[in-house]
Amino acid sequence: MPDAFTGPVAAEIEQRLRVALAPTRLAVTNDSDRHRGHAGHDGSGESHFTVEIESPAFTGKSRLERQRAVNAALGDLLRERIHALAIRAKAPSE
């Protein structure tokens, strides 16, 4: 079961995605507790996430282009604070 805890990294993910992609729907789930003891689990409780995002910005974009847009919005968080990120991105018409 996903961790309901929302800490500073999850809040920063949500804020950056709202600014960059103006989603019509956004859910950020902290999956870190499911990875306790695995590589990349840093003990912070905020290392693994799932993002479900729906945005008009994804209309006509491929899956790869959508993931790149999410990654670009998160920038340094992916390099410094997030070990794993699952992305489910779609356009409103899907």
Secondary structure in CASP SS format (residue, H / E / C, confidence):
PFRMAT SS
TARGET T0000
AUTHOR 0000-0000-0000
METHOD secondary structure of the structure
MODEL  1
M C 1.00
P C 1.00
D E 1.00
A C 1.00
F C 1.00
T C 1.00
G C 1.00
P H 1.00
V H 1.00
A H 1.00
A H 1.00
E H 1.00
I H 1.00
E H 1.00
Q H 1.00
R H 1.00
L H 1.00
R H 1.00
V H 1.00
A H 1.00
L H 1.00
A C 1.00
P C 1.00
T C 1.00
R E 1.00
L E 1.00
A E 1.00
V E 1.00
T E 1.00
N E 1.00
D C 1.00
S H 1.00
D H 1.00
R H 1.00
H H 1.00
R C 1.00
G C 1.00
H C 1.00
A C 1.00
G C 1.00
H C 1.00
D C 1.00
G C 1.00
S C 1.00
G C 1.00
E C 1.00
S C 1.00
H E 1.00
F E 1.00
T E 1.00
V E 1.00
E E 1.00
I E 1.00
E E 1.00
S C 1.00
P H 1.00
A H 1.00
F H 1.00
T C 1.00
G C 1.00
K C 1.00
S C 1.00
R H 1.00
L H 1.00
E H 1.00
R H 1.00
Q H 1.00
R H 1.00
A H 1.00
V H 1.00
N H 1.00
A H 1.00
A H 1.00
L H 1.00
G C 1.00
D H 1.00
L H 1.00
L H 1.00
R H 1.00
E H 1.00
R C 1.00
I C 1.00
H C 1.00
A E 1.00
L E 1.00
A E 1.00
I E 1.00
R E 1.00
A E 1.00
K E 1.00
A C 1.00
P C 1.00
S C 1.00
E C 1.00
END
